[in-house]
Structures are given as C-alpha cells and as structure tokens.
Amino acid sequence: MPPSASIDLPRRVFVTLLVVAALLAARQVVLPGLDTPAVAELGGHAFSVTVLGPMTWMTSFLFVEFGALTRARWRALRVGGPAERAQLEKATRWVWAALCCFQGFAIALSLEQVLTPSATDLVLSPGVNFRILTIVTLAAGSSLYWFGARIIDRWGFGNGFAVLVGLMLAESALPAIELASLFQDRERAALAPAVVVLALVAYGTWRLPTLWSSDGAVPLLSSGLGPVALVALPTLPHLILDIAPWSDTVHTLVSVGLVAVGSVVYAILFHLPWNVAPVAGRTVDEAEASLARTLPFAVLVTTGAAWATSSEAFGAGYLDVLALSLVCAHAWDLHVEWQARRAFGDIEVAWQLHRVYAVPPALRALEQAGIPTRVRGLRFRQLVHISGPYVPIELLVPLGRGAEARRVLEAGNAAAAAAA
C-alpha cells in the first residue's frame, strides 16, 4: 500500500462522515415563521429546513437527462466527455431552482392550512412574506445537499450524491428489520426469500454481465431493476374501478409476467445494438447476439425480485428488496474506491460515463495504454441505468495520470462517433 494511502483514507472517511452528520443535524432546524409549541405538538421532522432532501436534486437530474433524449444535439451531451456533461449539470441547477420555487410555494400554502390538535395555527403570520421566506429557506436547505456532495467529491470518500442517496435508501430499507423478533412468525421468515432474491440480484446483475462472448469483445448486459416497479400495475384497476382484488396467486402471476416483458423491453432500450456496436468496436450482429444471451439473465433477476416483493405468501412489503439492493450497490462501489486508494495512493477521476456498455471498451483502451484503472459507480448504474444520472460511472486512475487517460478516452470517443 502506498504510504500516502494509509494517511489519506481515514481523513477522507472522516470528512464524509462529518458531512453526513452535519446534514442529519440540519434536519433538526425548523422552518422560520412557525409556532414552536405547535411544531413540538405535531412533530418537528416534517417541518425541517431540509425537508426537500436530496430528492429535488435527483428529480432535477432526471428531468434534464430525459430532456436530453428529445433532441440530437442534447443527446450528444449525454454521451460526451466532462465538458459536455458540465453543460447538463448547469441545466440541472436551473431545473432545481424552478422545482424549489414550486415545491416551496406548495409547502407554504399547505402549512398555512395546518391546525394542531389544540386548534392552534401552525403558521404565525400567513401571507406573501411567509411564502417567500419558506421558498428561500427550503432552497437553502436543499442546497446543503449539493454542497455536501461536492465536499465529499473533493475531500471525502465516495461519490457525493451516491453517499447521500445511499443514506436515504438505507433509512427506507433497513428500519423494517426487527432483529429481536426476526423469526417469531411467518412474516419474519419472509427475510429468507428476500435475502435469496437479493443474492440473485447481486449475482445476476453484477457478476453475469461481466462475462464475455467467445471472442472476448462484446460484454453481456443487464436490464437493471427498473422493470420491477411494474409489480404495482395490477393493483391500479382495482383502485380505479373499485372492484375486488385478484387472488394472491393471480396477482403474483400477472405482476411477474409484466416484469418479465418489461425486462426484455428495458434491456433492448438500454442496449440498442446500433448504439452498442460502435462503442464496443463490433458489428451490429455481434451486439445483437450479445443482447440475446443477456435476456434470460435479465428476466431471471427481475422476476425473482418481483416475486419476492409482490407475493403475500412471502410477506409483501416486509423488506424493501430494491432499496436494499441499491444500498448494497453503493457499498460495493465504496469498496472499489477503497481498493483503488490502497493500490494507487491518491486518485483522480479521469472520466465519467453514463452508459453501462461503454465501460468495458474504456477499460480495454486504458489497459492497452498501461494506465491502471478502477471503476466507481458501476454497480449502482447497472441497477438503475438512465434513471441514476446523479451517480456517474467514474474511472479512477492514479493521481497525475488523469490527463493521459483523458487523451486515450477522447480518442476512443471520436472513433466511436465516426463509426456511428
């Protein structure tokens, strides 16, 4: 291990933990203009200055990412280098500001209508001034997440938004586990199939796609976990039409069937052969063959997760398998960075990618140039693909070799663009 790594790693971990602790402490700060006893009566967390959390940033990233798909010139920014992605990040900040204004105004109006159980008004002085103050305060609280993420990126350990989003996911996935009475009844025993599915997700999504075709040039690919969200569709007719729900068996079969179809659609959309071929340096036929080999694995992974989360026989909703899978992905990516810092000492981000299938060609190019590389963010993006632009796939290289790596990757980007 390089001498600098043993000193640098603990300091960086401490900075990350300090940022997380500061954001958790900020949750205790209540919005101005509210009656303090009324807030205490209702519970203070719902009225924190950080109530928007990282979700406003995540939504802004998604709006910009999907918006960039609508025009060819903007699509080029999605797949370009750091300079191109910087333009999308600038647009993200504008979208975030607009969302903060909209959400802040809506929250202010809602707060003005709140009465405590003792019939006390929550807002001391309703009106324009309170609404403007709420918008500004909530925007400031949300901006803390941006600055916290950037501090982690620069001086901490891990990707900033990955750490903060991972914390949010952990808070939603883990509280349901009650260790003291874990196996005391049938619903607690649902943890066993959930863990099996989690292992299936990990192996099927992360391990199998690293296998290569016979000539070692075209990677196997995955559809991610996006299709699992389709398990909720069978409940909509019952809610809308107010009809009796299906039996558990029928509901599960319909849900799993929808997820299986969705997995095929997602896998194809995420890995269109004519997009993959120029990046991988192969023909469209070879890319199609690779995609065909992937589909059975994609369907197996997503239907397994859907089965565990939709069947009442296994405690539907007991454990958030999807959120827990994403938490594990974040943890895996942190482990990759830990290994990189132990191997290289100090590191730098040479390049960011937002297409999973672009990673193997980039690694091959850097390997041929003799530049050692580790990949951070890959596990998370294999699960969410286009839905997670706030966590880029980052190529980590030893400090001082970033410029050389960028020259290699820029040349590869130009060659792929010419081939396309």
ABEGO torsion letter per residue (X at the ends): XBAAAAAAAAAAAAAAAAAAAAAAAAAABBBBGBBAAAAAAAEAAAABAAAAEAAAAAAAAAAAAAAAAABAAAAAAAABBAAAAAAAAAAAAAAAAAAAAAAAAAAAAAAAABBBAAGBBABABBEAAAAAAAAAAAAAAAAAAAAAAAAAAAABBEBAAAAAAAAAAAAAAAAABBAAAAAABAAAAAAAAAAAAAAAAAAAAAAAAABBBAAGABBBBBAEAAAAAAAAAAAAAAAAAGBBBBBAAAAAAAAAAAAAAAAAAAAAAABBAAAAAAAAGBBAAAAAAAAAAAAAAAAAAAAAAAAAAABAAAGBGABBAAAAAAAAAAAAAAAAAAAAAAAAEBBBBABBBABAAAAAAAAAAAAAAGBBBBBBGAAAAAAAEAABAABBBBBBBBBGAAAAAAAAAAAAAAAAAAAX
